[in-house]
Amino acid sequence: METVVIQLTEERFRENLRQAAQLGAHQALQMAGLPVREYYTRTEMQRRHGRGTIDRLIRDGHLTPHRLETDADTMSRIVYSETEYLSLII
């Protein structure tokens, strides 16, 4: 097995830890049965991670927008946990 070394700046390392903690907290609240939103609009995720990032993840097939049957509008929804995870690794 080959060892891979990834060098991160301290700022990027802190950001990765913050995002991982936030994702873990979101999933823990969900597992505890608290009402936590699972789907967010594409616009909300673009504001959070940048339009280019979200558009690239969708274009490359890493992220799939969903339309919920319960939505009265035609806005596409994106799964929060998928987006958070992908933004950490890609």
Residue frames relative to the residue before (quaternion, step in Angstrom):
aa qw qx qy qz dx dy dz
M 1.0000 0.0000 0.0000 0.0000 0.00 0.00 0.00
E 0.3470 -0.7578 0.5259 0.1699 3.53 -0.87 1.02
T 0.3520 -0.7226 0.5574 0.2078 3.56 -1.02 0.83
V 0.1464 -0.7794 0.6058 0.0642 3.54 -0.92 0.96
V 0.1797 -0.7781 0.5965 0.0806 3.56 -0.85 1.00
I 0.0855 -0.7809 0.6184 0.0216 3.55 -0.80 1.06
Q 0.1866 -0.7866 0.5806 0.0968 3.54 -0.71 1.06
L 0.0600 -0.7886 0.6119 -0.0040 3.54 -0.90 1.02
T 0.4655 -0.6120 0.5388 0.3440 3.51 -1.18 0.51
E 0.6416 -0.5260 0.3811 0.4080 3.56 -1.19 0.43
E 0.6311 0.5410 -0.3290 0.4480 3.58 1.02 -0.78
R 0.6766 0.4800 -0.2925 0.4757 3.60 0.92 -0.92
F 0.6192 0.5441 -0.3338 0.4574 3.58 1.05 -0.77
R 0.6591 0.5015 -0.3005 0.4730 3.58 0.94 -0.89
E 0.6465 0.5181 -0.3124 0.4648 3.57 1.01 -0.84
N 0.6402 0.5177 -0.3195 0.4691 3.60 0.99 -0.80
L 0.6581 0.5004 -0.3062 0.4720 3.58 0.95 -0.84
R 0.6416 0.5238 -0.3230 0.4579 3.58 0.98 -0.84
Q 0.6821 0.4827 -0.2903 0.4663 3.57 0.89 -0.92
A 0.6430 0.5164 -0.3243 0.4633 3.59 1.00 -0.78
A 0.6487 0.5044 -0.3154 0.4746 3.59 0.99 -0.78
Q 0.6450 0.5206 -0.3154 0.4620 3.57 0.97 -0.81
L 0.6560 0.4975 -0.3039 0.4794 3.58 0.95 -0.87
G 0.6510 0.5138 -0.3090 0.4656 3.58 0.96 -0.85
A 0.6491 0.5077 -0.3151 0.4708 3.58 0.98 -0.80
H 0.6300 0.5342 -0.3265 0.4596 3.58 1.00 -0.83
Q 0.6941 0.4648 -0.2762 0.4753 3.58 0.89 -0.93
A 0.6280 0.5312 -0.3394 0.4563 3.61 1.03 -0.71
L 0.6452 0.5061 -0.3233 0.4724 3.60 0.97 -0.80
Q 0.6336 0.5268 -0.3207 0.4672 3.56 1.03 -0.80
M 0.6796 0.4917 -0.2852 0.4638 3.58 0.90 -0.93
A 0.6510 0.5099 -0.3075 0.4708 3.58 1.15 -0.59
G 0.5393 -0.6616 0.3799 0.3566 3.57 1.28 -0.07
L 0.4563 0.6733 -0.4623 0.3533 3.58 1.21 0.28
P 0.5301 -0.6500 0.4331 0.3300 3.58 -1.04 0.67
V 0.1097 0.7784 -0.6005 0.1464 3.54 -0.26 1.33
R 0.4677 -0.6772 0.4880 0.2906 3.55 -0.90 0.89
E 0.2558 -0.7610 0.5779 0.1463 3.56 -0.93 0.91
Y 0.7699 0.2921 -0.1527 0.5465 3.57 1.04 -0.77
Y 0.0882 -0.7628 0.6394 0.0391 3.53 -1.07 0.84
T 0.5599 -0.5873 0.4411 0.3834 3.56 -1.15 0.43
R 0.6418 -0.5214 0.4010 0.3942 3.52 -1.25 0.47
T 0.6337 0.5430 -0.3231 0.4463 3.57 1.02 -0.84
E 0.6447 0.5177 -0.3252 0.4589 3.61 0.96 -0.83
M 0.6804 0.4741 -0.2879 0.4790 3.57 0.95 -0.84
Q 0.6202 0.5271 -0.3478 0.4655 3.61 1.09 -0.63
R 0.6330 0.5144 -0.3344 0.4722 3.60 1.02 -0.70
R 0.6878 0.5034 -0.2727 0.4463 3.55 1.01 -0.85
H 0.8280 0.2186 -0.0775 0.5106 3.59 0.84 -0.98
G 0.5768 -0.5682 0.3861 0.4420 3.59 1.24 -0.15
R 0.5544 -0.6498 0.4160 0.3120 3.52 -0.95 0.92
G 0.6522 0.5378 -0.3147 0.4317 3.56 0.94 -0.90
T 0.6446 0.5302 -0.3192 0.4489 3.59 0.97 -0.85
I 0.6941 0.4667 -0.2797 0.4713 3.58 0.82 -1.01
D 0.6548 0.5072 -0.3192 0.4605 3.60 0.91 -0.86
R 0.6519 0.5114 -0.3125 0.4647 3.60 1.01 -0.79
L 0.6476 0.5161 -0.3204 0.4599 3.60 0.96 -0.85
I 0.6582 0.4880 -0.3032 0.4866 3.59 1.03 -0.77
R 0.6674 0.5148 -0.3003 0.4465 3.59 0.86 -0.99
D 0.7156 0.4431 -0.2499 0.4787 3.61 0.97 -0.84
G 0.5290 -0.6750 0.3809 0.3456 3.59 1.29 0.01
H 0.4660 0.6844 -0.4435 0.3433 3.59 1.24 0.26
L 0.7781 0.2062 -0.0814 0.5877 3.57 1.16 -0.62
T 0.1343 -0.8036 0.5780 0.0448 3.55 -0.89 0.96
P 0.3265 -0.7294 0.5623 0.2124 3.61 -0.66 1.04
H 0.2106 -0.7717 0.5915 0.1010 3.56 -1.11 0.73
R 0.2304 -0.7082 0.6393 0.1913 3.54 -1.24 0.45
L 0.2857 -0.7702 0.5498 0.1513 3.55 -0.73 1.08
E 0.5153 -0.6588 0.4551 0.3055 3.56 -0.96 0.85
T 0.6664 0.5217 -0.2995 0.4405 3.58 1.12 -0.59
D 0.5359 0.6387 -0.4029 0.3776 3.59 1.26 -0.23
A 0.3576 -0.7110 0.5653 0.2167 3.54 -0.98 0.87
D 0.7029 0.4165 -0.2589 0.5153 3.56 1.15 -0.57
T 0.5162 -0.6525 0.4630 0.3056 3.56 -1.26 0.06
M 0.3626 0.7521 -0.4822 0.2652 3.58 1.22 0.33
S 0.3873 -0.7021 0.5386 0.2588 3.56 -0.99 0.75
R 0.2866 -0.7508 0.5774 0.1438 3.52 -1.14 0.75
I 0.1934 -0.7619 0.6091 0.1055 3.53 -1.18 0.61
V 0.4702 -0.6729 0.4933 0.2875 3.56 -0.97 0.87
Y 0.4995 -0.6971 0.4391 0.2680 3.55 -0.73 1.15
S 0.7115 0.4767 -0.2834 0.4315 3.58 0.71 -1.05
E 0.6159 0.5375 -0.3507 0.4570 3.61 1.03 -0.70
T 0.6803 0.5000 -0.2928 0.4488 3.55 0.87 -0.96
E 0.6586 0.5086 -0.3137 0.4574 3.58 0.90 -0.89
Y 0.6660 0.5026 -0.3041 0.4597 3.56 0.90 -0.91
L 0.6902 0.4822 -0.2874 0.4566 3.57 0.84 -0.97
S 0.6411 0.5223 -0.3434 0.4452 3.60 0.98 -0.70
L 0.6293 0.5311 -0.3376 0.4560 3.59 1.18 -0.46
I 0.7940 0.3585 -0.1729 0.4594 3.57 0.88 -0.90
I 0.7371 0.3720 -0.2250 0.5173 3.62 1.15 -0.43
